[in-house]
Each structure stands twice: as C-alpha cells, then as structure tokens.
Amino acid sequence: MESVRNDPWTALDEAKKIIYGDRERTYGKPSKNLDCIAKMWTAYLESIGGRELENKDVAIMMVLLKAARLANDPDHLDSVVDICGYAALVERCYE
C-alpha cells in the first residue's frame, strides 16, 4: 500500500479487506484468536513477576502471538518464519 493515495481508498478500507478476508481464513474467528493471545500473554506477564517489560519480552510475546495463530493453522508457513525471526531477535537484544 502506498504512503499517499490520490483515490478515496483509505487504510480502513484496506484493513477491512484483510480482517474479513485472508486473516480470518488463516487465523480463524478474531475473538477466539485474540482470547488465545490474551491467555498466552497473561501467563507470560505473570511469569516475569510484574517487572517492567524489556525489548526481549516484546519479541517473546510476539512469538506467543504467532504461536496462537499457529494453533488455528499449524501449516501456515509465514507464522513459522515469523516465530523464527522473533526468536532470533531475542538473541539480538543481548548484542
């Protein structure tokens, strides 16, 4: 999507196309997927004992988000690739 458009198409139009189309087919009903993510993130946040989030925590939580999406479609390669990328970013946070 271009950063500036000369037609009436908006970011909201693009988002609607995505969330009512490919994303729902791939990740399932949004409320179910978001509930799964909420449970995973809640468990993670409880496990770190209420300390302030660090950069590596964000990468780990993104791994959990992608894992929740894989729960709906374990064969979705993009989510597997994203998990690998976020896991690698955890290591990079120590550089």
C-alpha positions in Angstrom: 0.0 0.0 0.0 1.4 3.4 -1.0 2.0 6.0 1.7 -0.1 8.7 -0.2 -3.0 7.9 -2.4 -5.0 10.0 -4.8 -8.1 8.0 -4.7 -10.7 7.7 -1.9 -9.4 4.3 -0.8 -8.3 4.5 2.9 -6.2 2.5 5.3 -9.5 1.5 6.9 -10.7 0.0 3.6 -7.5 -2.0 3.3 -7.8 -3.2 6.9 -11.4 -4.3 6.4 -10.4 -6.2 3.3 -7.7 -8.0 5.3 -9.5 -8.8 8.5 -12.7 -10.0 6.8 -10.7 -12.0 4.2 -7.3 -13.7 4.3 -6.6 -13.1 8.0 -9.9 -14.7 9.2 -9.5 -17.6 6.8 -5.9 -18.2 8.1 -6.2 -17.4 11.8 -9.9 -18.1 12.5 -12.5 -16.1 14.3 -10.9 -13.0 15.6 -12.3 -13.2 19.1 -11.1 -16.8 19.5 -7.6 -15.9 18.3 -7.4 -12.8 20.5 -8.6 -14.8 23.5 -5.8 -17.3 22.9 -3.2 -14.5 22.6 -4.6 -12.8 25.8 -4.2 -16.1 27.7 -0.6 -16.6 26.5 0.4 -13.0 27.2 -1.2 -13.1 30.6 0.7 -16.3 31.5 3.9 -14.7 30.3 3.4 -11.5 32.2 2.6 -13.4 35.4 5.8 -15.5 34.9 8.0 -12.4 34.8 6.6 -11.2 38.2 5.4 -7.7 37.3 8.7 -6.2 36.3 8.8 -3.6 33.5 8.9 -5.1 30.1 12.2 -5.2 28.2 12.9 -5.4 24.5 13.3 -9.1 24.6 10.0 -9.5 26.3 8.3 -7.9 23.4 10.0 -10.3 21.0 8.9 -13.3 23.2 5.4 -12.0 23.3 5.3 -11.7 19.5 6.5 -15.4 19.4 3.5 -16.2 21.6 1.2 -14.2 19.3 2.4 -16.2 16.3 2.1 -19.4 18.2 -1.6 -18.6 19.0 -2.1 -18.0 15.2 -0.5 -21.4 14.5 -3.0 -23.0 16.9 -5.6 -22.3 14.2 -3.5 -23.3 11.2 -0.3 -25.3 12.1 0.7 -25.4 8.4 0.8 -21.6 8.0 4.5 -21.1 7.0 4.5 -17.3 7.4 3.8 -17.7 11.1 6.6 -20.3 11.5 9.0 -18.0 9.7 7.9 -15.1 11.9 8.5 -17.2 15.1 12.0 -17.9 13.9 12.6 -14.2 13.3 11.3 -13.1 16.6 13.2 -15.8 18.4 16.4 -14.6 16.7 15.6 -11.0 17.8 15.6 -12.2 21.4 19.3 -13.1 20.9 20.0 -9.8 19.1 18.7 -7.9 22.1 21.8 -9.1 24.0 24.1 -7.6 21.4 
